[in-house]
Amino acid sequence: MADIVSITSLNPVLRDTQLAAAGAVTDGVWIEVSGFAHISVHIEITALATAKIHVSNNAVQPLNSVHELEAFSTRLSKFVVIDTPVRWIKTRVSAWTSGTVSAWLEATT
């Protein structure tokens, strides 16, 4: 579950562990990021896997099994910046052979 932390009363920060050492293909979980203008996702892949970031502006939360629009795909550890406003975001493992995939999201207004 996402944590909202306040650095100052004017700058809320959203932090979420999108994937915690996933060792298999997984759909990921959608999280609402409405109102957050600056979003980054740190993806760490330890061996052979593909991680994808998906986004959606649907009015209601998509099912986790629905992947909507792909914003980014990688087979390597990366730091990704999403600079377009989106309502929903998730990170998933679309292909896995070995190792683990972790992903951490941070968003600020």
Helices and strands as residue ranges (DSSP letters): E 3-8, E 11-22, E 31-32, E 38-45, E 48-56, E 69-74, E 78-82, E 88-98, E 101-108
